[in-house]
Amino acid sequence: MPVKLPHVEYEVPATVAEAVELLAEHQGEASVLAGGQSLIPLMALRLARPAVLIDINGLGEMSGVSVSGGQVSIGAMTREYVAEESETVAGAVPLLAAALPLIGHEAIRSRGTIGGSLAHADPAAELPAVALALDAELVVRSRSGDRVVPAAQWFEGYLATSRRPDEILVEVRFPAAGPGTGAAFQEVARRHGDFAIVGLAASLTLADGAISDARLAFAGLADVPVRAADAEGLLVGQEPSAELFEEAARRATDGIDPPSDLNGSPEYRKKVAATLVRRGLREAADRARQDSARKNSARKNSAHAHERP
Ligand SMILES: Cc1cc2nc3c(=O)[nH]c(=O)nc-3n(C[C@H](O)[C@H](O)[C@H](O)COP(=O)(O)OP(=O)(O)OC[C@H]3O[C@@H](n4cnc5c(N)ncnc54)[C@H](O)[C@@H]3O)c2cc1C
């Protein structure tokens, strides 16, 4: 098996604008090099053969986490471990915070990027399921300007997205979670750090004890992440209970037709998926209750502080 990279031209743009020009110049012949944690192994195995690599690791303008207008924006070049350690992500995008520590190992997350994972679009990866569940928006840039793609229109097939060859992914926007939101990422993998055989992104928001928002998306059940819209619809308006979560698990897995491979049969994956829905919803509901309690007590404390003479 060859392990050395094939010959490739190497470009290091100094700005995003320069990277966009290079992509336009080398239409379809170039690949952007982000953390390299997926692209370099694919090149070594000759499964990817770009003629030109455009290394965007020096583009600081594409890194960082910021909040504005109820959205959390994460630069595509933000390393997975940087997002994992971000207090903004922990507070405002709890589902992303739950998923990040499950990606590979620390060494992978110290190089791998948020944008790289979403552009690579491995259907067993955690972040595509998170982006789909939360209706994230992906911002791509080309010579003709910026285009905002909803996550539901981003994933097109196995390692395939709706990004055009002359576009670079610059930013991902997640909606900031409202009060009373709890999230969980559940997965079954052969070993710690491996890609999930089946994964589930789950997020619940509680208002006055009832579920006001429910989000569920699977990894590993098809060649794209899969949203469980029917189960989400069932959950909204109901109070969390074991019976409700059992029924949600049934609805989420009823019509699915998972793939078969060395990791498991379709029946096995379906069974695991149902278990993950029950576990994920239970954990998300517990965390949503804790979040409500924390925010209520913070509100009361601040009201008392204002009442004091
Ligand atoms: C041993 C190992 C275990 C792993 N385990 C997991 C795991 O459990 N879960 C998981 O999700 N991932 C896992 N990964 C993959 C890891 O998360 C990668 O970091 C990620 O998939 C790709 O990110 P990257 O920044 O390294 O992208 P790269 O490898 O640099 O790029 C990947 C692809 O995306 C394109 N691309 C990257 N950035 C952009 C951009 N800004 N605009 C346009 N195109 C872009 C590249 O051209 C390339 O086609 C693992 C990797 C390894 C090596």
The ligand as an SDF file (V2000), in Angstrom:
LIG
                    3D

 53 58  0  0  0  0  0  0  0  0999 V2000
   -7.3620    8.3780   13.2440 C   0  0  0  0  0  0  0  0  0  0  0  0
   -8.4800    9.3180   12.9210 C   0  0  0  0  0  0  0  0  0  0  0  0
   -9.6790    9.2070   13.6140 C   0  0  0  0  0  0  0  0  0  0  0  0
  -10.7340   10.0750   13.3380 C   0  0  0  0  0  0  0  0  0  0  0  0
  -11.8980    9.9200   14.0200 N   0  0  0  0  0  0  0  0  0  0  0  0
  -12.9300   10.7390   13.7450 C   0  0  0  0  0  0  0  0  0  0  0  0
  -14.1700   10.5960   14.4240 C   0  0  0  0  0  0  0  0  0  0  0  0
  -14.3440    9.7550   15.3050 O   0  0  0  0  0  0  0  0  0  0  0  0
  -15.1770   11.4450   14.0840 N   0  0  0  0  0  0  0  0  0  0  0  0
  -15.0170   12.4110   13.1260 C   0  0  0  0  0  0  0  0  0  0  0  0
  -15.9570   13.1540   12.8540 O   0  0  0  0  0  0  0  0  0  0  0  0
  -13.8490   12.5620   12.4700 N   0  0  0  0  0  0  0  0  0  0  0  0
  -12.8190   11.7660   12.7630 C   0  0  0  0  0  0  0  0  0  0  0  0
  -11.6380   11.9380   12.0980 N   0  0  0  0  0  0  0  0  0  0  0  0
  -11.5600   12.9810   11.0580 C   0  0  0  0  0  0  0  0  0  0  0  0
  -11.2830   14.3450   11.6650 C   0  0  0  0  0  0  0  0  0  0  0  0
  -12.3910   14.8660   12.3920 O   0  0  0  0  0  0  0  0  0  0  0  0
  -10.9600   15.3370   10.5510 C   0  0  0  0  0  0  0  0  0  0  0  0
  -10.3090   16.3630   11.1700 O   0  0  0  0  0  0  0  0  0  0  0  0
  -12.0820   15.9210    9.7430 C   0  0  0  0  0  0  0  0  0  0  0  0
  -12.9220   14.9630    9.1920 O   0  0  0  0  0  0  0  0  0  0  0  0
  -11.5330   16.7560    8.5920 C   0  0  0  0  0  0  0  0  0  0  0  0
  -11.0660   17.9460    9.0620 O   0  0  0  0  0  0  0  0  0  0  0  0
   -9.6880   18.5370    8.5940 P   0  0  0  0  0  0  0  0  0  0  0  0
   -9.6630   19.9540    9.0820 O   0  0  0  0  0  0  0  0  0  0  0  0
   -8.6000   17.6490    9.0160 O   0  0  0  0  0  0  0  0  0  0  0  0
   -9.8960   18.5730    7.0060 O   0  0  0  0  0  0  0  0  0  0  0  0
   -8.9320   18.0950    5.8260 P   0  0  0  0  0  0  0  0  0  0  0  0
   -8.5270   16.6870    6.0080 O   0  0  0  0  0  0  0  0  0  0  0  0
   -7.8710   19.0910    5.6060 O   0  0  0  0  0  0  0  0  0  0  0  0
   -9.9830   18.2060    4.6200 O   0  0  0  0  0  0  0  0  0  0  0  0
  -11.0370   17.2900    4.4640 C   0  0  0  0  0  0  0  0  0  0  0  0
  -11.8190   17.6310    3.1750 C   0  0  0  0  0  0  0  0  0  0  0  0
  -12.5510   18.8540    3.3350 O   0  0  0  0  0  0  0  0  0  0  0  0
  -12.0830   19.8530    2.3970 C   0  0  0  0  0  0  0  0  0  0  0  0
  -12.0370   21.1090    3.1480 N   0  0  0  0  0  0  0  0  0  0  0  0
  -11.5060   21.3000    4.3620 C   0  0  0  0  0  0  0  0  0  0  0  0
  -11.7200   22.5520    4.7920 N   0  0  0  0  0  0  0  0  0  0  0  0
  -12.3940   23.1790    3.7970 C   0  0  0  0  0  0  0  0  0  0  0  0
  -12.8980   24.5050    3.6340 C   0  0  0  0  0  0  0  0  0  0  0  0
  -12.7600   25.4250    4.5950 N   0  0  0  0  0  0  0  0  0  0  0  0
  -13.5480   24.8110    2.4820 N   0  0  0  0  0  0  0  0  0  0  0  0
  -13.6930   23.8690    1.5120 C   0  0  0  0  0  0  0  0  0  0  0  0
  -13.2420   22.6010    1.6030 N   0  0  0  0  0  0  0  0  0  0  0  0
  -12.5880   22.2590    2.7400 C   0  0  0  0  0  0  0  0  0  0  0  0
  -10.7180   19.3780    1.9300 C   0  0  0  0  0  0  0  0  0  0  0  0
  -10.4120   19.8720    0.6480 O   0  0  0  0  0  0  0  0  0  0  0  0
  -10.9130   17.8620    1.9590 C   0  0  0  0  0  0  0  0  0  0  0  0
  -11.6020   17.4540    0.8100 O   0  0  0  0  0  0  0  0  0  0  0  0
  -10.5610   11.1020   12.3550 C   0  0  0  0  0  0  0  0  0  0  0  0
   -9.3520   11.2200   11.6680 C   0  0  0  0  0  0  0  0  0  0  0  0
   -8.3180   10.3430   11.9440 C   0  0  0  0  0  0  0  0  0  0  0  0
   -7.0180   10.5110   11.1970 C   0  0  0  0  0  0  0  0  0  0  0  0
  1  2  1  0
  2  3  1  0
  2 52  2  0
  3  4  2  0
  4  5  1  0
  4 50  1  0
  5  6  2  0
  6  7  1  0
  6 13  1  0
  7  8  2  0
  7  9  1  0
  9 10  1  0
 10 11  2  0
 10 12  1  0
 12 13  2  0
 13 14  1  0
 14 15  1  0
 14 50  1  0
 15 16  1  0
 16 17  1  0
 16 18  1  0
 18 19  1  0
 18 20  1  0
 20 21  1  0
 20 22  1  0
 22 23  1  0
 23 24  1  0
 24 25  2  0
 24 26  1  0
 24 27  1  0
 27 28  1  0
 28 29  2  0
 28 30  1  0
 28 31  1  0
 31 32  1  0
 32 33  1  0
 33 34  1  0
 33 48  1  0
 34 35  1  0
 35 36  1  0
 35 46  1  0
 36 37  1  0
 36 45  1  0
 37 38  2  0
 38 39  1  0
 39 40  1  0
 39 45  2  0
 40 41  1  0
 40 42  2  0
 42 43  1  0
 43 44  2  0
 44 45  1  0
 46 47  1  0
 46 48  1  0
 48 49  1  0
 50 51  2  0
 51 52  1  0
 52 53  1  0
M  END
$$$$
